[in-house]
Amino acid sequence: MTDFTQKRWLSYIPVIFLICSLALVIRLYGSDALAGGSQIALLTSTGICGLIAVFCYKMKWSELEKATFNSFNTIAQSIIILLLIGCLSGIWTVSGVVPTLIYYGLQIIHPHLFLVSTCLICCVVSVMTGSSWTTIATVGVALLGIGMAQGFSEGWIAGAIISGAYFGDKVSPLSDTTVLASSMSGTPLFTHIKYLMFTTVPSLIVSVIVFTVVGFSHQITDASLISTYSETLEHTFNLSPWLLIVPILTGIMIAKRMPAVAVLFISSMLGAVFAIIFQPTIIATIAGSETVTNQAMVDGVLKGLYGATHISSGNADIDQLIATRGMEGMLNTVWLILCAMCFGSCMTSSGMLQDFAKIFTRFTKTRTSLVGSTVASGVFFDMTVSDQYLSIILCANIFKKVYEKEGYEHRLLSRAIEDSATATSPLVPWSTCGMTQATILNISTFTYLPYCIFNLISPFMSVIVAILGFKILRVKPILDEEPQD
């Protein structure tokens, strides 16, 4: 066995250990696996990777440390955004913004059309914002409340929200993943977006059909229950159309293409101001005060931004719906992201991930196998480096030369990457996207995963279109035999 082959086999060890340990943790703890067990599995796998890198790959420990610290720089903004989302979701609820959106949504959206409406609304918002995270943290949270009031299961609601949100994450020119995939593959942005439509639109159409069928087969909740939800919200909060100013101003800031951090911060502060104006009694109660005082207002608002709140409405379902976790509720997610990034950076900097990825590049003799290998790599990197941005970068770096050698356009590579690395990222429980969406919606990744129709179909749609050969062109002749499918 050559030294190169031996190293490649060694690179399998951390990945296999991680998969086995995560499977064990999930079996033992179920949905609670992300509360600590998964983090330990990731750190242990990182330790094994580090030992192999030092003793077998002859790397210096200081180089691994440096690579890990550098990787933290790449997720610093994501962590800040995540904490601000915690602030926003908390204060928007206690201020009455989310309850107001739920209240009016119950009057407007018919239960039979709820799932498909949810998917399409999130599509529009995510295309406008270019951000799945912002979409889910704002309209997604409100739609979750409406769906629960109408009797839909958490899985189906979250599946419709995430499906719509990631449509925009894939095709919006404002999306950072869209820009990254096109730039890393050397494809002009709008060329990439237009070509992406051949797989993304069919995936959305299938998703819309599924959500429509499920919606019409849904047994409509007793109208009295919806009425009870509406009356309870109206009795608990001081609901007013004026509260809609906050999401409207947020939408305007997004349309002006302001930075996500600025939008989330300003929107949180607006929520705080409106909380003091419209919900002084609730804010005082959160602060533990029986009277409305200036000190109670400051204390209550701060707790709404950073801590857990429990507002009593007299209805257990409503109490669960309007309970918030604030910035504090995001800390487990941050913990998981940091552990996942340690493993990803160690595997990448040591070269083990690249060696492991050569499994996929071996099967690129036909057009279908080339696209299929790219898609499989995107999913694999989502599961190992736990970050969609790193997945996109690694896939582009590994396959770009292969596509050029085989004479295929760069846009085919960028599309395959988006259909896999971007679309499947929220389906991995320990990834930045998976843990973030589960935290925002307060629903386990394993609960919503089977219902994210768009995300599940996208990788397969990329392979199906490759099999059909639709709009897949050679950019130059090659000497090798023409790939056959």
N, C-alpha and C positions, 0 to 999 in steps of 0.2 A: 504493500500500500504506500503510495507516494505521500510526501509531507502535505501536499495540497489536499489530497483526498482525506487524509487523517484530520486535518483542520476542519474540513467541511463536516465530517461526522461529529466532531466536538461541538460545532456550532448548533447541532440539533439538541444537545443536552438541556440548556436553559429553557428552550421553548417547550420541549416535551415535559420537563419538570413543571413549568408554569401551567400548562394545560391540565396535567394530572392533579396538581395541587388545587387549582381553581375548581375543578370538577368535584374534588373531595370537599372543599369548603362549601360549595353550593349545595351538595348533597346533605351536609351536616346542618347548615344554617338556613338554607332556602333563601328567601328574600332578604334576610338579615346578613347575608354573606358580605354585603358591601359596607357593613358597619365596623369592619376591622379585620375579618378573616382574609378578605381579598387583598387588603393592603399588605398583610404579613406574607402572603403567597408571592406577591410582586417583589417585595424587598428580599425575600429568601432567594427567589430566582435571580435577582440582581446580584446577590452575593455569589451565587454559583457562577454566573456569567463573569463577574470580576475575577474570580480565582482562575478560571480557564484563560481569561485574557492575559493575566499576569504570568502564569506559569507555562502556558502552552503557546500563546500568541506573542509572548515576550514583550508585552506592553508595560509601561511604567504606571504604577498606581496613580501618580500625580496626573497623568494624561487622562485617565478615566474620570478623576475628580473634576478636572478642568472641563471635560466634555459634558459632564452632568450639570455643572454650574452654568455652562453656556446654554444648555437646553432649557434651563429655568427661565432664561431671558426670553425665549420664544413663547413661553406661556404666561409671562407676567401680565400682559394686557388681558388675556382670557380670564385670569384669576380676578383681576380688578373688575372686569365686566360681570363676572359671576357674583361677586360680593355686592355690586350695585344692583343686580337683578334681585338679590335677596332683599335689599332695602326697598326697591320699587314694589315688589309683590306684596311685602308686608304693609307698607304705608298706603298703597292703593286700596287695600282691603279695609283697613281700619278707618280710612277717610271716607269710605262709601263709594269710591269710584267703581271698584269691581262689583259690589252689590248692585249698583245702579245699572251697570252693563248687563248683569244677569237678569235683573228685574225687567228691563225693556226687551231683552232677548227672549224671555219667556212669553212675552206678549206678541212678538213678531214672528219668530221661527217656528214653523209647524214641525211637530215631532217626526213625521214621515220624511221630511226633507232635512232634518237636523244634521246627520252625518255628512251628506254630500255638501250641504251649505257650509259646514265647518271646514271641510277640506278646501273648498273653493275660496272661502274668505281668507284662510291662511295662505293660500296660493297668491292671492292678490297682495296681501300685506307683505309677504316675504319677497315678492318680486320688487315691490316699492322700496323695501328696506334693505334687501340683500342680506338679511340676517335671520336665520332660523331661530336663534336664541332669543332675539328681541321679539319676534312674532309670537313665540310660545309663551314668553314671560308676560306679554300684554294681552292680546286678544285670546290667546290660548287658554290662559287661566280663567277668563270670563266664560269662554265657551265650555270649558270643563264643568263649571257650575251649572250652566244651562242644561247640558246633557245629563248630568246626574239628577237634576230636578225632573227631567222628562223620562227617567227610568232606564237610561242606557248604561251599559257596563263601563267601568273605567277603561278597560282595554280598548274597546271600540272607539270611545271618545278620543283617547290619547292617540290612537292609531290614525284617526282622521286628521287631528291637529298636526302631528308630526309629518304625515304624508304631504299635506299642503305646504307646511313650512319648508320642507326640504326640496320641494319643487322649485321655489324661488332661490333657495341656497345654491341650486345647480345652474339655473339659467339667468339669474339677474346679473346685469353688468356691474351692479354695485356689490356683488358678493365677493368676499376675499378668496373663497375657494375657487370660484369661477376664474377670477383673474390669475390666481396662482397656477391652476391647471393649464391654462392657455399659455402663460409665460414660460413655465417650466418645460413645456413640450415644444415651444417655438411656434405656436399658432396664434394668429391675430385674434383678438378678443371676440369680435363679432362673427368671425368665421367659425370660431369654436362654438359660440352660442347657437348659431344657425344649424350647424352640423349636429349639435346635441339634441335638437328638436326631434330628429328622426327616431330617437329612442325614448326621449323624455315625454313627449306628447302621448305616444301609445301607452306608456306606463301610467300616465295620469288618467287617460281614458278608461283603462281597465280598472283603476282605483275608483274613479267616479261611478262606474257601473256597479262595482261591488258595494260601495257605500250606499248607493241608491237602493239596490235590492235589499240590503240589510235594513235600511231605514223603513222601507215599505212593509217589510215583514215584521217589524218591531211592533209589539203590542202597546198601543198608546196608554200611557199612564193615566190613571183616573184624573179627570180634570180637577177634581177637588184637591188632589195632592199638589198640582201645579199652583192652584189658587192658594193653598196653605203656604207654599214656598214664598210666593209673592207677598202675601200678607205678613208673613213672619219677617221678611227682609224689610218691608215698609215700616213695620212696628219697631224693629231693632235699630235701624239707621234712619237718619234724616235724608231721604232720597230726594234728589233734585236734578232736573236737566242741566243745571249750572255745573254740576260735577263732571259733565261730559267735556267741559272746557279742557280738563287735564289731558285726556287721550287725544283730543283734537289738536291741541298745541304740540303734543308729542308727535303726532302724524305730520304736522307742518315742519317741525325740526328735522324729522327723518327725510321729508321731501326736499328739504334744503341741503341734504347730504352732510349734516353735521356729524362729527365723530360719535361713535356709539357711546363712549365713556361720557361725553358731554351730555348727550341726549338722556341717558339713564340717570345721571346725577341731577340735571335740571328737572326732569320729570318726577324724581323722588322728592325734591324740595317743593315742587308745586303740590304734590300729594300731601306733604306735611302742612303746608299753608291751608289747604282746603280742609284738612282734618281738623285743624283748630277752629276754622270758621263753621263747618257743618256738623262736626261730631264732638263737641266739647265734653259732653257727658261721658261718651265712650272713652275718650282720651284720658279723662280724669279717673275713670274706673281702671284703666290699664295701669295708671300710675299708682293705684291703690288708695286714691283719695275719694272721700265722699262728697267733696265740694269742688267746684271748678275754680281753681286758682292759677296764677301765672306759673308757679312752680310745678303744679300738677300738669299743666299744658306742656311745659318743656320736657318734663320727665316722661310723660305719656308718649309724646311724639318720638323721643329718642328710643324708647322701648319698642315702638312700632317699627322703627327703622332697623334696629339691630337685634331685637330679641323675639322670643315666642310670645304670642298673645292668644288669649282664649276669651272670646266674647260670648256671653250667655244670652241666647235668644229664646230659650224655652223649648227648642226643637233640636234633638240630638244630631240629626242629619245636617241641619243648618249650622250648628255649632262646629261640626267637623269641616264644613265647607268654608267657613269664614275664619277658621283658626290659621294663624300665620307663624312663620319661623324666622322671618327677617334675615339679616346678614348672618346671624349665628347658625341658622339652619343650613348654610352653604359650607360650613367648615369641614364636614365629613367629605364633601365633594372635593374640596381643595386638597385634603389629605390624600384621597385616592389618586387625584391627578398627579400630585408630586411623586407618589410611589410609582405610578405607571411611567412617568417621564424618566425616573431613575433607571428602570429596566430598559426602556427604549433607547436612551442615550448610551447606556453601557453596551447594548447589542450593536448599535450603529457605529460607535466610535471604535470598537474592537474589530469591526469588519465581519463579525459573525452573522449579522443579519443579511449582509450582502451575499455571504457564502450560502446561507440557507435559501436565499431567494433564487439561487441558480437552479434549484429544483424546478422552478416554474419556467425559466428561460430555456430549459432543455426541450420543452414541448412546444416549439414554435415553427413547425415545419409547414403548416397550412395557415390560411387566413383565419379560419375559425379557432385553431389552437393558439394562434398568436394573441387574438383578442381574449380568448378564454383564459390564457395564462396571465394576461394583464389584469383582468377582472379578479382572478383568484388571488393575485398578489395584492391588489388593493384591499380585499377583504382580510387577507392574512396580516397585512401591515396594520390595519385598524385594530386587529386583535392583539398584536404584539407591541407596537410602539405606542398604541393607545391615543393617538392624536391624528386627526384627519390631515392636518397640514404636513406633518412628517410623512404620512402615507403617500400623499400626492408627490412630494419631493422625491422620495425613494423610488416610487414607481416610474416617474419620469426619467430619473437618472439611470435606472437599470435597463429600461426598455427602449429608450430613445434611439440608441445605436442599432438595436435589432430592427426597429421599424424602418430606419434609413437603409439598412443592408437589404431588407426584403423589398424595398421600394414602395412602401406605403406612406401615405400622407401623414403629417404630424397631427392633423385634426382627428384622425382615427385613434391615435394614442391618447390625446387629451380627452376625447369622449369616453373611452374605456375607463380611464382613471376616474372621471367624474361619476360614471355609472356605478362604480364600485367604492372607491375610497370615501367619496362624499356621501353617497346615498346610504351606505351601511354603517356609517360611524355612530349614529344614535342607537344602533341595535347591539352594540358591545357594552355590557354593563360597566366595565372598568375603564372605558375610554372617556376622554373629556366630554364628548357630546352625550354619550349614553348616561353617564352619571349626572350631568347637568340637567338633561331633560327629565330624568327620573326625580331629581330634587325639586325642580321648578313645579312639576305637576303633582309631586308627592305620590307617584305611582311607580312601582318597581319596573325596571326594564323588562324583566321576564314576563310581567303582566301585559305590557303593551306590545311587545315584540311581534307576536303572531298577527297583529292587526294593522301593522304599518305596511299596508299593501303596496304603496308606491315604492318604499325603500326595499322591500323584498323582491319586487318584480324588476327593478332597474338593472341589476347585474345580469339577470337572465335575458332581458330585452336586448342588452348590448351584444350578447352572444347570438341571439336569434337573428338580429339584423346582420351580423357577420356571416352567419350560415347562408342567409339569403343573398348576401353580397350587394345589398341595396346602397347605391351611392358610394361604394368603396372602390377607389381608383388607385392605380399604380402611378407614381410620379416619375418613374424612370424604368427602363427595361433592365432586367438583371440576367446574369448568365445561368443562374441555377434554374432547375425545372420549375415551371409554373405551379404554385401551390394548388392542390386539389382538395376539395372538401368531401 
